Amino acid sequence: MPWKESTIMEQKIEFICEWRTGKYTITELCRVFEISRPTAYKIIARFENEGYEGLRELSRKPRSPHPNATNGKVVDQILELKEKHKAWGAKKLHTLLYKDFPDELIPSVLTVHNILKKHGLVSPQKRLRRVKPVHPIFDPEECNEVWSADYKGKFLMGNKIYCHPLTIADSKSRFVFTAKGHYKENLASAKAEFKRVFRKFGIPGQIHTDNGSPFGSVAAIQRFTRLSYWFIELGIMPVFSDPAHPEQNGRHERMHRDLKAACAKPSAYDLKAQQRRLNSFVKEYNHVRPHEALNMKTPASVHEFSTRPFPEKIHEFDYDTKMKVLKVTQNGAIRWKSYNWVYLSASLQGKHIGALDIGNGIWRVFYRNVFLGYFDEHVFRKKEQSVRLETNLV
């Protein structure tokens, strides 16, 4: 066992005192004090040359700066950037150094990390429990192929009112289109912000969300809500993460973690002030913050505008002539052959669906070009009753 840190000087003195008595050999002393023979001879030599003062621990600090030591101005800039971007790590700060210094003065990412750690600016990472990986539903190859959207968890503002930030981002470039603070998570608020974003940036092929209101509902057909059917009318396919699996939209969840750190700890006093913080976060996230998944480029430098403009007017849809076109009533059902009912969804009331006969009394039901489910006509022949649309054939 090595010298105890708290009593290292006392044990050295005790060792010398026992050695000077001449009663013990070096081997015996080394065994008792649990040190090596070279260490013992080194202590004796220092005592003979300098006395008890020679037993003090010497500083291990180099007498002259290391030739490869990081330039002082670079160190100062690293600390300044960290102060400005507290949630950023060494990789992102390392990228920003190239704006102010020549390549030969810029240290490695590991050195930047060590400088931050030396100054107490590195937070220890929590060890995560290893779980079986869940593969993401989408891995887009182009911008605007898939957008993600969600309401980041609500948080209290200074006036004790909750803020619900709606966020919309491109899954490929990670470009955040908006972070809009709302008082409630409802259809009207979400639809208004989607319209503003669509008018400015165009529309995507798909929108990936979780199953929470107003985006989806696990109890509804295909999880579609009123907002989902509006997306379908615009030519956008709504798609969802599996229930209780937010990690399937992990890119968006990761952005939410940064948003929370920048805007909710602490929050602003009211929604107007909070929105200024959200806008500032979006601007920095898109134009300043380097992104590892983009080879340390910024989302704004990678993102491309959609070539599909927002249609201000939704046109009527022409169903195939082989389909039977029916109108959904106010109770969310369609009337089948005068006296039977097939329940679909209250979100479809007033809209027209198409039913396609695939044989044996089985009908496939579509809203525009999106499949909703099946119903079996034989059920009506057995007994007059209402049935619900099924997403799978039994």
C-alpha positions as CSV (number, residue, x, y, z in Angstrom):
1,M,0.0,0.0,0.0
2,P,1.4,3.4,-0.9
3,W,1.9,6.4,1.5
4,K,-1.3,7.7,2.9
5,E,-2.0,11.1,1.3
6,S,-2.9,12.9,4.6
7,T,0.2,11.7,6.6
8,I,2.9,11.4,3.9
9,M,5.3,13.8,5.7
10,E,4.8,12.1,9.1
11,Q,5.4,8.6,7.7
12,K,8.6,9.8,6.0
13,I,9.9,11.2,9.3
14,E,9.0,8.0,11.1
15,F,10.8,5.9,8.5
16,I,14.0,8.0,8.8
17,C,13.8,7.7,12.6
18,E,13.5,3.9,12.5
19,W,16.3,3.8,9.9
20,R,18.7,5.9,12.1
21,T,18.3,3.5,15.0
22,G,20.2,0.8,13.0
23,K,18.0,-1.9,14.4
24,Y,16.2,-2.8,11.1
25,T,17.3,-3.6,7.6
26,I,16.1,-1.7,4.5
27,T,14.1,-4.8,3.5
28,E,12.3,-4.9,6.9
29,L,11.5,-1.2,6.8
30,C,10.1,-1.5,3.3
31,R,7.9,-4.4,4.4
32,V,6.6,-2.5,7.5
33,F,5.9,0.8,5.6
34,E,4.8,-1.0,2.5
35,I,7.0,0.9,0.1
36,S,9.5,-0.2,-2.6
37,R,13.3,-0.3,-2.0
38,P,14.0,2.4,-4.6
39,T,11.5,4.7,-2.8
40,A,13.3,4.0,0.5
41,Y,16.8,4.7,-0.9
42,K,15.4,7.9,-2.5
43,I,14.0,9.2,0.9
44,I,17.3,8.4,2.7
45,A,19.4,10.2,0.0
46,R,17.2,13.3,0.2
47,F,17.5,13.2,4.0
48,E,21.3,13.0,3.9
49,N,21.6,15.8,1.5
50,E,18.9,18.3,2.8
51,G,17.9,17.0,6.2
52,Y,14.2,16.9,7.2
53,E,13.3,19.7,4.8
54,G,14.3,17.4,1.9
55,L,11.4,15.1,2.8
56,R,8.8,17.6,1.8
57,E,6.8,16.9,-1.3
58,L,8.2,18.7,-4.4
59,S,6.0,20.5,-6.8
60,R,5.4,18.6,-10.1
61,K,4.7,21.7,-12.0
62,P,7.1,22.1,-15.0
63,R,9.7,24.8,-14.6
64,S,9.1,26.1,-18.1
65,P,5.9,26.1,-20.3
66,H,5.5,23.1,-22.4
67,P,6.3,23.8,-26.1
68,N,2.9,22.5,-27.2
69,A,0.9,24.4,-24.5
70,T,-2.3,26.1,-25.8
71,N,-1.9,29.8,-26.6
72,G,-3.2,31.9,-23.7
73,K,-5.5,33.9,-26.0
74,V,-7.1,30.7,-27.3
75,V,-7.7,29.6,-23.8
76,D,-9.4,32.9,-22.9
77,Q,-11.5,32.6,-26.0
78,I,-12.6,29.0,-25.1
79,L,-13.7,30.2,-21.7
80,E,-15.5,33.2,-23.1
81,L,-17.4,31.0,-25.6
82,K,-18.3,28.6,-22.8
83,E,-19.6,31.5,-20.7
84,K,-21.8,32.6,-23.7
85,H,-22.9,29.1,-24.6
86,K,-23.1,27.2,-21.3
87,A,-24.9,24.2,-22.7
88,W,-22.4,23.6,-25.5
89,G,-19.6,21.0,-25.4
90,A,-16.0,20.9,-26.5
91,K,-16.8,19.9,-30.1
92,K,-19.0,22.8,-30.8
93,L,-16.7,25.4,-29.1
94,H,-13.8,23.9,-31.0
95,T,-15.5,24.6,-34.4
96,L,-16.1,28.2,-33.4
97,L,-12.4,28.8,-32.7
98,Y,-11.6,28.6,-36.5
99,K,-13.4,32.0,-36.9
100,D,-10.9,33.8,-34.8
101,F,-7.6,31.9,-34.9
102,P,-5.3,30.3,-37.5
103,D,-5.4,26.5,-37.8
104,E,-2.0,26.1,-36.2
105,L,-3.1,27.7,-32.9
106,I,-6.3,25.7,-32.5
107,P,-5.9,22.7,-30.1
108,S,-7.7,19.4,-30.5
109,V,-11.2,18.8,-29.3
110,L,-9.8,16.8,-26.3
111,T,-7.6,19.7,-25.3
112,V,-10.6,22.0,-25.4
113,H,-12.5,19.6,-23.2
114,N,-9.5,19.4,-20.8
115,I,-9.3,23.2,-20.6
116,L,-13.0,23.3,-19.7
117,K,-12.6,20.5,-17.2
118,K,-9.6,22.2,-15.5
119,H,-11.7,25.3,-15.0
120,G,-14.7,23.4,-13.6
121,L,-16.9,24.0,-16.6
122,V,-17.6,20.3,-17.5
123,S,-20.7,18.7,-16.0
124,P,-20.4,15.0,-15.3
125,Q,-22.5,12.9,-17.7
126,K,-25.0,10.5,-16.2
127,R,-24.4,6.9,-17.1
128,L,-27.5,5.7,-19.0
129,R,-28.9,2.2,-18.5
130,R,-28.2,0.2,-21.6
131,V,-31.4,-0.8,-23.3
132,K,-32.3,-2.6,-26.5
133,P,-32.1,0.0,-29.3
134,V,-35.3,1.1,-31.0
135,H,-34.7,2.0,-34.6
136,P,-36.2,5.3,-35.8
137,I,-39.1,5.1,-38.1
138,F,-37.6,7.5,-40.6
139,D,-34.1,8.3,-41.8
140,P,-34.7,11.0,-44.5
141,E,-32.2,11.4,-47.3
142,E,-33.3,14.9,-48.3
143,C,-34.5,18.1,-46.7
144,N,-38.3,18.4,-46.4
145,E,-38.9,14.7,-46.8
146,V,-39.9,14.5,-43.1
147,W,-40.6,17.2,-40.6
148,S,-41.0,16.6,-36.9
149,A,-43.3,18.5,-34.6
150,D,-44.2,18.4,-30.9
151,Y,-45.2,20.5,-27.9
152,K,-42.2,20.7,-25.6
153,G,-43.3,20.0,-22.0
154,K,-45.0,22.9,-20.4
155,F,-43.2,25.1,-17.9
156,L,-44.2,27.9,-15.6
157,M,-43.3,31.5,-16.4
158,G,-42.6,34.1,-13.9
159,N,-46.3,35.2,-13.8
160,K,-47.2,31.6,-12.8
161,I,-48.8,30.8,-16.1
162,Y,-47.8,27.8,-18.2
163,C,-46.0,28.2,-21.5
164,H,-46.4,25.4,-24.1
165,P,-43.8,25.8,-26.9
166,L,-44.7,24.3,-30.2
167,T,-41.6,23.3,-32.2
168,I,-41.4,22.3,-35.8
169,A,-38.1,21.1,-37.4
170,D,-36.8,19.4,-40.5
171,S,-35.6,15.9,-39.7
172,K,-32.7,15.9,-42.2
173,S,-31.1,19.3,-41.7
174,R,-32.3,19.7,-38.1
175,F,-33.4,23.2,-39.1
176,V,-35.9,24.5,-36.6
177,F,-38.7,26.4,-38.3
178,T,-40.3,27.7,-35.2
179,A,-40.5,27.5,-31.4
180,K,-43.8,29.2,-30.7
181,G,-45.1,29.7,-27.1
182,H,-48.8,29.0,-26.6
183,Y,-51.0,29.1,-23.5
184,K,-52.7,25.9,-24.5
185,E,-52.0,22.8,-26.6
186,N,-55.0,23.0,-28.9
187,L,-55.9,22.7,-32.6
188,A,-56.5,26.4,-33.2
189,S,-53.1,27.4,-31.9
190,A,-51.2,24.6,-33.6
191,K,-52.9,25.1,-37.0
192,A,-52.3,28.8,-37.0
193,E,-48.5,28.3,-36.5
194,F,-48.3,25.5,-39.0
195,K,-50.0,27.8,-41.6
196,R,-47.4,30.5,-40.9
197,V,-44.5,28.1,-41.3
198,F,-45.9,26.5,-44.4
199,R,-46.4,29.8,-46.1
200,K,-42.8,30.8,-45.4
201,F,-40.9,27.5,-45.9
202,G,-43.3,25.4,-48.1
203,I,-44.7,22.0,-47.1
204,P,-43.0,18.6,-46.4
205,G,-43.8,15.1,-47.6
206,Q,-44.5,13.8,-44.1
207,I,-44.9,15.2,-40.6
208,H,-43.7,13.0,-37.7
209,T,-45.3,13.5,-34.3
210,D,-46.1,11.7,-31.1
211,N,-49.6,10.6,-30.2
212,G,-50.5,13.5,-28.0
213,S,-53.2,16.1,-28.7
214,P,-53.7,17.8,-31.1
215,F,-51.4,15.7,-33.3
216,G,-52.6,12.1,-32.8
217,S,-54.9,9.9,-30.7
218,V,-54.3,6.2,-30.0
219,A,-58.1,5.6,-29.8
220,A,-58.8,7.1,-33.3
221,I,-58.6,5.3,-36.7
222,Q,-54.9,5.2,-37.8
223,R,-54.4,7.7,-34.8
224,F,-55.6,10.5,-37.1
225,T,-57.1,13.8,-35.6
226,R,-58.6,16.9,-37.1
227,L,-55.1,18.2,-37.5
228,S,-54.0,15.0,-39.2
229,Y,-56.9,15.2,-41.8
230,W,-55.9,18.8,-42.5
231,F,-52.4,17.7,-43.3
232,I,-53.8,15.0,-45.6
233,E,-55.8,17.7,-47.4
234,L,-52.6,19.6,-48.0
235,G,-50.8,16.6,-49.4
236,I,-48.8,15.8,-46.3
237,M,-48.8,12.4,-44.7
238,P,-49.1,12.4,-40.9
239,V,-46.9,9.7,-39.3
240,F,-46.5,8.8,-35.6
241,S,-44.0,7.3,-33.1
242,D,-45.2,4.1,-31.4
243,P,-47.0,4.8,-28.2
244,A,-44.6,5.4,-25.2
245,H,-41.6,5.5,-27.5
246,P,-40.5,9.2,-27.8
247,E,-37.0,8.0,-28.6
248,Q,-38.3,7.2,-32.2
249,N,-38.3,10.9,-32.7
250,G,-35.0,11.3,-30.9
251,R,-33.6,14.1,-33.0
252,H,-36.6,16.3,-32.0
253,E,-36.3,15.3,-28.3
254,R,-32.6,16.1,-28.3
255,M,-33.4,19.6,-29.6
256,H,-36.0,20.0,-26.9
257,R,-33.3,19.3,-24.3
258,D,-31.3,22.2,-25.6
259,L,-34.4,24.5,-25.8
260,K,-35.2,23.8,-22.2
261,A,-31.7,24.5,-21.0
262,A,-31.7,27.8,-22.9
263,C,-35.2,29.1,-22.4
264,A,-36.8,27.5,-19.3
265,K,-33.9,27.5,-16.7
266,P,-35.0,30.1,-15.6
267,S,-38.1,31.1,-17.6
268,A,-39.1,34.7,-18.5
269,Y,-41.9,36.6,-16.7
270,D,-44.6,36.5,-19.4
271,L,-45.3,34.9,-22.8
272,K,-44.1,38.0,-24.7
273,A,-40.7,37.9,-23.0
274,Q,-40.6,34.1,-23.2
275,Q,-41.2,34.3,-27.0
276,R,-38.1,36.6,-27.4
277,R,-36.0,33.9,-25.7
278,L,-37.5,31.2,-27.9
279,N,-36.8,33.2,-31.0
280,S,-33.2,33.8,-29.9
281,F,-32.7,30.1,-29.3
282,V,-34.0,29.3,-32.8
283,K,-31.7,31.8,-34.4
284,E,-28.7,30.5,-32.5
285,Y,-29.6,26.9,-33.1
286,N,-30.0,27.4,-36.8
287,H,-27.2,29.8,-37.6
288,V,-24.5,29.6,-34.9
289,R,-24.5,26.2,-33.2
290,P,-22.5,23.5,-35.0
291,H,-24.2,20.2,-35.2
292,E,-22.3,16.9,-34.9
293,A,-24.7,15.0,-37.2
294,L,-24.0,17.6,-39.9
295,N,-20.2,17.3,-39.7
296,M,-20.2,20.4,-37.4
297,K,-22.1,22.5,-39.9
298,T,-25.0,24.6,-38.9
299,P,-28.6,23.6,-39.8
300,A,-29.1,26.8,-41.8
301,S,-26.1,26.0,-44.0
302,V,-27.5,22.6,-44.9
303,H,-31.2,23.2,-45.1
304,E,-33.0,23.8,-48.4
305,F,-36.5,25.4,-48.9
306,S,-39.3,23.1,-50.0
307,T,-40.3,23.2,-53.6
308,R,-43.9,22.5,-52.6
309,P,-45.8,25.7,-51.8
310,F,-48.6,26.0,-49.3
311,P,-52.0,25.7,-51.1
312,E,-54.1,28.6,-49.7
313,K,-57.3,26.9,-51.0
314,I,-57.9,23.2,-50.5
315,H,-59.5,21.7,-53.7
316,E,-62.1,19.0,-53.8
317,F,-60.8,15.5,-54.2
318,D,-61.9,13.3,-57.1
319,Y,-62.3,9.7,-56.0
320,D,-61.9,6.8,-58.4
321,T,-65.1,5.9,-60.3
322,K,-65.0,2.4,-58.8
323,M,-65.5,3.9,-55.3
324,K,-68.7,4.6,-53.6
325,V,-68.5,8.2,-52.3
326,L,-70.3,8.8,-48.9
327,K,-70.5,11.8,-46.6
328,V,-69.6,11.5,-43.0
329,T,-72.5,12.8,-40.7
330,Q,-72.2,14.9,-37.6
331,N,-71.9,11.9,-35.4
332,G,-68.8,10.7,-37.3
333,A,-70.5,7.8,-39.2
334,I,-71.5,7.0,-42.7
335,R,-75.0,5.7,-43.5
336,W,-74.9,2.3,-45.3
337,K,-77.8,1.3,-47.5
338,S,-80.3,3.5,-45.8
339,Y,-80.6,1.9,-42.3
340,N,-77.1,0.8,-41.2
341,W,-74.2,2.8,-39.9
342,V,-70.4,2.5,-40.0
343,Y,-68.7,4.7,-37.4
344,L,-65.4,6.3,-38.5
345,S,-64.4,9.4,-36.6
346,A,-65.9,12.7,-35.4
347,S,-62.9,14.4,-36.9
348,L,-64.2,13.5,-40.4
349,Q,-67.7,15.0,-40.0
350,G,-68.9,16.8,-43.1
351,K,-66.1,15.3,-45.3
352,H,-66.5,12.7,-48.1
353,I,-64.9,9.3,-48.0
354,G,-64.5,6.7,-50.7
355,A,-65.4,3.0,-50.1
356,L,-64.0,0.3,-52.5
357,D,-65.5,-3.2,-52.7
358,I,-62.7,-5.8,-52.6
359,G,-65.0,-8.8,-52.7
360,N,-66.8,-11.1,-50.2
361,G,-68.6,-8.1,-48.8
362,I,-65.4,-6.5,-47.6
363,W,-65.0,-2.7,-48.2
364,R,-61.9,-0.6,-48.0
365,V,-62.4,2.9,-46.8
366,F,-60.2,5.9,-47.9
367,Y,-60.1,9.6,-47.1
368,R,-58.7,11.1,-50.2
369,N,-55.7,8.9,-51.1
370,V,-55.1,7.7,-47.5
371,F,-56.4,4.3,-46.4
372,L,-58.4,4.3,-43.2
373,G,-59.7,0.8,-42.7
374,Y,-62.2,-2.0,-43.5
375,F,-65.7,-3.0,-42.7
376,D,-67.6,-6.2,-43.4
377,E,-71.0,-5.9,-45.1
378,H,-71.9,-9.4,-43.9
379,V,-72.4,-8.1,-40.4
380,F,-75.3,-6.0,-41.6
381,R,-76.9,-9.0,-43.3
382,K,-77.0,-11.0,-40.1
383,K,-78.5,-8.2,-38.0
384,E,-79.2,-4.5,-38.3
385,Q,-76.6,-2.8,-36.3
386,S,-73.9,-0.2,-36.2
387,V,-70.2,-1.2,-36.6
388,R,-66.9,0.5,-36.2
389,L,-64.3,0.7,-39.0
390,E,-61.5,-1.8,-38.5
391,T,-57.8,-1.2,-39.5
392,N,-57.1,-4.9,-39.9
393,L,-59.1,-7.8,-41.4
394,V,-59.7,-10.6,-38.9
